Amino acid sequence: MQISKEKDDYLKVESPIEGTPAFRAGIKPQDKILEIDGESTLALTTNDCVKKLKGEPGTKVKVKVY
């Protein structure tokens, strides 16, 4: 998925990419990702968020979406 992050804001989905886990999970444009594996995205950089969202191959990543 394509994401963006403004300073002092949550991670925002710009667009899910068809065929990806985010797309299959029903993630929609403008959704905000509040937490990744229980950690708030407020204090994370965009790069940190991307790393956490990708996770290790074969593992599951839990996200809280608004």
C-alpha positions as CSV (number, residue, x, y, z in Angstrom):
1,M,0.0,0.0,0.0
2,Q,1.1,3.6,-0.5
3,I,1.2,5.5,2.7
4,S,2.0,9.0,4.0
5,K,2.7,10.6,7.4
6,E,2.5,14.1,8.5
7,K,4.5,15.3,11.5
8,D,2.6,14.5,14.8
9,D,-0.1,12.5,13.0
10,Y,-0.9,8.9,12.4
11,L,0.2,6.9,9.3
12,K,-2.4,7.5,6.5
13,V,-3.1,5.1,3.6
14,E,-3.0,6.8,0.3
15,S,-4.0,3.7,-1.7
16,P,-3.9,0.0,-1.1
17,I,-2.2,-1.9,-3.9
18,E,-4.4,-4.7,-5.5
19,G,-3.3,-8.2,-4.6
20,T,-1.4,-7.2,-1.4
21,P,-2.2,-8.3,2.1
22,A,-3.5,-4.8,2.9
23,F,-5.9,-4.9,-0.1
24,R,-7.1,-8.4,0.9
25,A,-7.7,-7.1,4.5
26,G,-10.0,-4.4,3.2
27,I,-7.7,-1.4,3.9
28,K,-9.1,1.7,2.2
29,P,-7.7,5.0,1.1
30,Q,-7.7,7.6,3.9
31,D,-7.6,4.9,6.6
32,K,-5.3,5.8,9.4
33,I,-3.1,3.2,10.9
34,L,-3.0,3.9,14.6
35,E,-0.9,1.0,15.8
36,I,1.5,-1.6,14.4
37,D,1.9,-4.6,16.6
38,G,0.6,-2.6,19.6
39,E,3.0,0.4,19.0
40,S,1.5,3.8,18.2
41,T,2.5,5.2,14.8
42,L,2.5,8.7,16.2
43,A,6.1,8.6,17.3
44,L,7.4,6.5,14.3
45,T,8.9,7.8,11.1
46,T,7.5,6.7,7.8
47,N,10.5,4.4,7.2
48,D,10.0,2.8,10.7
49,C,6.3,2.2,9.9
50,V,7.2,0.6,6.6
51,K,9.7,-1.7,8.2
52,K,7.2,-2.7,10.9
53,L,4.4,-3.3,8.3
54,K,6.5,-5.5,6.1
55,G,7.6,-7.7,9.0
56,E,9.7,-10.8,8.6
57,P,8.7,-13.2,5.8
58,G,6.0,-15.6,6.9
59,T,5.0,-13.6,10.0
60,K,1.8,-11.8,10.7
61,V,1.6,-8.1,11.6
62,K,-1.2,-6.8,13.7
63,V,-2.5,-3.3,12.8
64,K,-5.2,-1.1,14.4
65,V,-6.9,1.0,11.7
66,Y,-9.4,3.9,12.0
